[in-house]
Amino acid sequence: MKTKKWLIFGSIVATFFLGACGNQQTTSSSSEQTTESSVDLSKVELPQLSTEVAENEDLIEMVTTDGSIKIKLFPEQAPKAVENFVTHAKDGYYDGLTFHRVVEDFMIQGGDPKGDGSGGESIWGEGFGPEISNQLYNIRGALSMAQSSQPNSIGSQFFIVQNHDDMSGNLAKQFTPEKIIETYKEGGAPSLDGQYTVFGQVIEGMDVVDKIAKAETTGEANSQGEDSTPKKPVKIESIKILQEAK
């Protein structure tokens, strides 16, 4: 896997980013984090590992200029993130926005009306904090909320984890379900677990995610210090709500 540096920059505007993170794993309920090894991880339900869409899950189709991506959402584990995303989608907030940051072997990021990583807001007009669950992980295809270094900074930006390199060796086994460790062999970003809200999982269209991640970039450093802005804009045309949780 390529060596990457995720740098944190101070700036006049509040820039959203995926910051440099350690590999420490945590387990938690939807409401609080814990690192207690007493949790029986073999009994934890892992909804990301099934392509079936349960009654308590939402299903959306993200139509992009590079193709469609179907993603199921988890309102029980991340209620605020799902409500925020689905409401924005229904209101057409995301229509026409670009994937402003694409990093092959890491993730693709979008949801910023400004298109440069410095904008976007939640449906409540103010930011909110991460929702961490021991049922959800940043495996390949995970849909997560972006945030800045400031507390309660989640707004409208999101990212889809694209990395397909084996990351299973980067995990603390006492805090990670065995099935998730196996899944991380297919890729993901485990260093983000316990810090970023996972609220969905791609069940169809990872080939589209891979295509977007491979987009030719401008060759110019952006606010993250990276060359990660597609030269030819990749846009979200619409987000369709195919199923709402019961």
Secondary structure, 3 states (H helix, E strand, C coil): CCCCCCCCCCCCCCCCECCCCCCCCCEECCCCEECCCCCCHHHCCCHHHCCCCCCCCEEEEEEECCEEEEEEECCCCCHHHHHHHHHHHHCCCCCCCECCEEECCCEEEECCCCCCCCCCCCCCCCCECCCCCCCCCCECCEEEECECCCCCCECCCEEEECCCCCCHHHCCHHHCCHHHHHHHHHCECHHHCCCCCEEEEEEECHHHHHHHHCCCECCCCCCCCCCCCECCCCEEEEEEEEECCC
